[in-house]
Amino acid sequence: MTTSELGVVAIGRNEGERLRACLTSVIHDAGVTIYVDSGSTDGSAEMARALGAVVVDLDVSRPFTAARARNVGFERLNQLAPDLQFVQFVDGDCEVRTSWLAQATAFLEANRDVAVVCGRRRERHPERSLYNRLCDLEWDTPVGEARACGGDALVRLSALREVGGYRESLIAGEEPELCVRLRARGWRIWRLDAEMTLHDAGMTRFTQWWQRATRAGFAFAEGARLHGAPPERHWVRESRSALTWGLLLPFAILASALLWGPWLLLGFVVYPLQVLRLYRRSAGAPGVRAWRAVFMVLGKFAEASGHLRYLARRWSGGPAQLIEYK
């Protein structure tokens, strides 16, 4: 890999020392490093400039979204270095592993029909909370051809230009939505069996986990509206699962109990049975499997809440507000 081939776009807001670790991990391996700041008040922009990054401050008169920040960084990268071939997108709370950029770039150079390559994102401190551990498990996705990537990914710039970048109006789920459009143009997405980034979720409270799951439900709803038609059926199954388990089923059980007797509340036994089913289907240590199964079921209620939040926003016609957990 040569630095003339690769640029980096990092995005963040008030990430502090996490941003320092992020930029330090990439700035010497990239031709240009862009940091897009979304209204930080902790001196993040000044620190990024001191480290050698080109800093772009988002216009505060418009709502912040990660998709908009990535597009602004992408546009600035095009202006400064139009001959670059690849861009590594990374969130400001992530540190890129030492060998990732060279390995991922080599893969894209050898596979001209692949638009996006990602690797294993790991949680920096899974031992600090159950919620951090759940994040780490969530990111352990199958290796090989994939349908989508996350926020950290190495992207072929020609493919990104072809589809017009990220959809800026999305407050969540912008990466899978981008991948839907890329795959529709014949591009492929790939997950390597390689260490990519260390992420610092910093989740120590149940309310943070709930907000994150609510945001996922919002993304499922919007993704299904945008690309839910055949053959893609983007996030239709996830939306139906959230609404069924998190809204329709509990409502049906409660309504039945009110109409025909409280003994029908026994219908709620379906939830511990679902936990048991998910536990038996998963791998790993028994304790981890149990907690993961419990939170997968609890998550349906948060996801249903996010789905309803999306519908309320659609009906009101107002702009979507960020759902943040940190």
C-alpha positions in Angstrom: 0.0 0.0 0.0 1.1 3.5 -0.7 -0.2 6.6 1.0 -1.2 8.1 -2.4 -3.9 5.4 -2.7 -5.7 5.9 0.6 -7.5 8.6 2.5 -9.2 8.5 5.9 -12.4 10.1 7.1 -13.0 10.1 10.8 -16.1 11.6 12.4 -16.9 12.4 15.9 -18.2 14.7 18.6 -16.6 15.2 22.1 -14.6 12.0 21.8 -11.6 13.4 23.7 -8.7 11.0 24.1 -10.5 8.4 22.1 -10.2 10.7 19.1 -6.5 11.1 19.8 -6.1 7.3 19.7 -8.2 7.1 16.5 -6.3 9.7 14.5 -2.9 8.5 15.8 -3.7 5.0 14.5 -4.2 6.2 10.9 -2.6 9.5 10.2 0.8 8.2 9.2 -0.6 5.6 6.8 -2.9 7.8 4.8 -2.3 10.3 2.1 -4.9 12.6 3.6 -6.7 12.3 6.9 -10.0 14.3 7.3 -11.7 14.8 10.7 -15.3 15.9 10.5 -16.4 17.5 13.8 -20.1 17.7 14.8 -20.1 20.5 17.2 -17.6 19.3 19.8 -17.0 21.5 22.9 -14.1 19.5 24.3 -11.3 20.8 22.0 -11.5 17.8 19.7 -11.2 19.9 16.5 -8.1 21.7 17.9 -6.5 18.4 18.9 -7.1 16.9 15.5 -5.5 19.9 13.8 -2.5 19.6 16.1 -2.1 15.9 15.1 -2.0 16.8 11.4 -5.6 16.1 10.3 -7.6 18.3 8.0 -10.6 19.4 10.1 -14.0 20.1 8.7 -16.6 21.7 11.1 -20.2 20.7 10.2 -22.7 23.5 9.7 -24.6 23.7 13.0 -27.7 25.1 11.3 -28.5 21.7 9.9 -29.3 18.5 11.9 -26.3 16.3 12.6 -26.2 12.8 11.2 -23.2 10.4 10.8 -24.2 10.0 7.2 -24.0 13.7 6.6 -20.6 13.9 8.4 -19.2 11.1 6.3 -20.4 12.7 3.0 -18.8 16.0 4.0 -15.6 14.3 4.7 -15.8 12.4 1.5 -16.4 15.6 -0.5 -13.4 17.3 1.2 -11.2 14.3 0.5 -12.2 14.5 -3.2 -11.2 18.2 -3.3 -7.8 17.7 -1.7 -6.8 14.4 -3.3 -9.0 13.5 -6.3 -6.7 10.7 -7.4 -7.2 8.6 -4.2 -8.6 5.1 -4.8 -9.8 4.2 -1.3 -11.2 5.8 1.9 -11.2 4.3 5.3 -14.2 5.5 7.3 -13.8 5.3 11.0 -15.8 6.6 14.0 -13.9 8.8 16.4 -14.3 6.4 19.3 -12.5 3.6 17.3 -8.8 2.9 16.9 -7.7 1.2 13.7 -5.5 -1.9 14.2 -1.9 -1.8 12.8 -2.2 -4.2 9.9 -5.7 -3.4 8.8 -5.2 -0.7 6.2 -2.6 -2.6 4.3 -4.5 -5.9 4.4 -7.8 -4.3 3.4 -6.3 -2.2 0.6 -4.6 -5.2 -0.8 -7.9 -7.1 -0.9 -9.7 -4.3 -2.8 -6.8 -4.1 -5.3 -7.1 -7.9 -5.9 -10.9 -7.9 -6.1 -12.1 -5.2 -8.5 -15.8 -6.0 -8.0 -15.7 -5.5 -4.2 -16.8 -2.0 -3.1 -16.5 -2.3 0.6 -14.3 -4.4 2.9 -14.6 -4.6 6.7 -13.1 -6.7 9.4 -13.6 -7.6 13.0 -14.5 -4.6 15.2 -13.9 -5.4 18.9 -15.0 -3.7 22.0 -12.0 -2.2 23.9 -13.3 -3.0 27.3 -15.8 -5.8 27.2 -15.0 -6.7 30.8 -16.3 -3.4 32.1 -20.0 -4.0 31.6 -22.4 -6.6 30.3 -23.5 -4.1 27.7 -20.0 -3.7 26.3 -19.7 -7.4 26.1 -23.0 -7.7 24.2 -21.6 -5.1 21.7 -18.5 -7.2 21.2 -20.6 -10.3 20.5 -22.9 -8.4 18.1 -19.9 -7.4 15.9 -18.7 -11.0 15.5 -20.3 -11.4 12.1 -19.6 -14.2 9.5 -16.5 -14.0 7.4 -16.8 -13.8 3.6 -19.3 -12.0 1.3 -21.7 -9.9 3.3 -24.8 -7.9 2.8 -23.7 -4.9 4.8 -20.9 -3.2 6.7 -20.8 -1.0 9.8 -19.4 2.5 10.3 -15.8 1.4 10.1 -15.0 0.2 6.6 -12.6 0.6 3.7 -14.5 1.8 0.7 -13.6 2.0 -3.0 -14.1 5.7 -3.9 -15.3 5.1 -7.5 -18.1 2.9 -6.1 -19.0 5.5 -3.5 -19.2 8.2 -6.2 -21.3 6.0 -8.4 -24.1 5.8 -5.8 -23.8 9.3 -4.5 -22.5 8.6 -1.1 -24.5 8.0 2.1 -28.1 9.0 2.5 -27.8 12.0 4.7 -31.3 12.1 6.1 -30.8 8.7 8.0 -30.1 9.0 11.7 -29.1 5.3 11.9 -28.6 2.4 9.6 -26.9 4.5 6.9 -24.1 1.9 6.2 -26.4 -1.0 5.4 -28.6 1.3 3.3 -25.5 2.4 1.3 -24.6 -1.3 0.8 -28.1 -2.0 -0.6 -27.5 0.6 -3.3 -24.0 -0.7 -4.0 -25.2 -4.3 -4.4 -28.0 -3.1 -6.7 -25.2 -1.7 -9.0 -23.4 -5.1 -9.0 -20.8 -4.3 -6.3 -20.0 -6.8 -3.6 -19.4 -6.3 0.2 -16.8 -8.4 2.0 -15.9 -9.2 5.6 -12.3 -10.3 6.2 -11.1 -12.5 9.0 -8.9 -9.7 10.2 -8.7 -7.4 13.2 -10.0 -4.0 12.1 -10.8 -1.6 14.9 -11.1 -1.3 18.7 -14.3 0.5 19.7 -15.1 2.2 23.0 -18.8 2.0 23.6 -18.6 3.1 27.2 -22.0 1.6 28.0 -22.4 1.0 31.8 -26.2 1.6 32.2 -29.3 -0.2 31.1 -30.7 3.0 29.7 -27.8 3.4 27.3 -28.3 -0.1 26.0 -32.1 0.6 25.7 -31.4 3.8 23.6 -29.1 1.9 21.3 -31.7 -0.8 20.7 -34.3 1.9 20.2 -32.1 3.4 17.5 -31.8 0.0 15.8 -35.6 -0.3 15.7 -35.9 3.2 14.1 -33.3 2.1 11.5 -35.2 -1.1 10.8 -38.4 0.8 10.2 -36.8 3.3 7.9 -34.7 0.8 6.0 -37.8 -1.4 5.4 -39.7 1.6 4.0 -36.8 2.5 1.7 -35.9 -0.9 0.4 -38.4 -3.3 1.7 -39.8 -4.3 -1.7 -38.7 -7.6 -3.3 -36.2 -8.8 -4.1 -34.2 -6.9 -1.4 -36.7 -7.0 1.5 -34.2 -4.9 3.4 -34.9 -5.2 7.2 -38.5 -6.3 6.7 -37.9 -9.5 8.8 -36.2 -7.5 11.5 -39.1 -4.9 11.6 -41.7 -7.7 11.7 -39.9 -9.5 14.5 -39.6 -6.3 16.6 -43.3 -5.4 16.1 -44.5 -9.0 16.7 -42.5 -9.7 19.9 -42.3 -6.1 21.2 -45.8 -4.8 20.5 -48.4 -7.1 18.9 -47.9 -10.2 21.0 -47.9 -8.5 24.4 -50.9 -6.4 23.4 -52.8 -9.6 22.2 -52.1 -11.4 25.5 -53.2 -8.4 27.6 -56.3 -7.9 25.5 -57.2 -11.6 25.8 -56.8 -11.5 29.5 -59.1 -8.5 29.9 -61.7 -10.1 27.7 -61.7 -13.7 28.7 -59.9 -14.0 32.0 -56.6 -13.3 33.8 -55.5 -16.9 33.3 -54.6 -16.0 29.7 -51.7 -13.9 31.1 -50.0 -17.3 31.1 -49.4 -16.5 27.5 -46.4 -14.5 28.6 -44.6 -17.7 29.2 -43.7 -17.5 25.5 -41.0 -15.0 26.3 -38.9 -17.2 28.7 -39.5 -20.0 26.2 -38.0 -17.8 23.5 -35.1 -17.0 25.7 -34.5 -20.7 26.2 -34.7 -21.3 22.5 -32.2 -18.6 21.7 -29.9 -19.9 24.4 -29.9 -23.4 23.0 -29.1 -22.1 19.5 -26.1 -19.9 20.5 -22.5 -20.8 21.1 -20.1 -19.8 23.8 -19.9 -19.9 27.6 -23.2 -20.7 29.3 -23.3 -17.4 31.2 -22.7 -15.3 28.1 -25.2 -17.3 26.1 -27.9 -16.8 28.8 -27.4 -13.0 29.0 -27.3 -12.7 25.3 -30.6 -14.6 24.9 -32.3 -12.5 27.6 -31.2 -9.2 26.0 -32.1 -10.4 22.5 -35.7 -10.8 23.7 -35.7 -7.6 25.8 -34.4 -5.8 22.8 -37.6 -6.5 20.8 -39.4 -4.1 23.1 -36.9 -1.3 22.6 -36.8 -2.0 18.8 -40.6 -1.8 18.7 -40.4 1.5 20.5 -38.0 2.8 17.9 -40.3 1.6 15.1 -43.2 3.6 16.7 -40.9 6.6 17.1 -40.1 6.4 13.3 -43.8 6.2 12.4 -44.6 9.2 14.7 -41.9 11.2 13.0 -43.2 10.2 9.5 -46.8 11.2 10.4 -45.7 14.5 12.0 -43.5 15.4 9.0 -40.8 16.7 11.3 -37.1 16.1 11.1 -35.7 13.0 12.8 -33.8 13.6 16.0 -30.6 11.7 16.8 -31.0 8.8 19.2 -27.8 8.8 21.2 -26.7 6.5 23.9 -23.5 8.2 25.0 
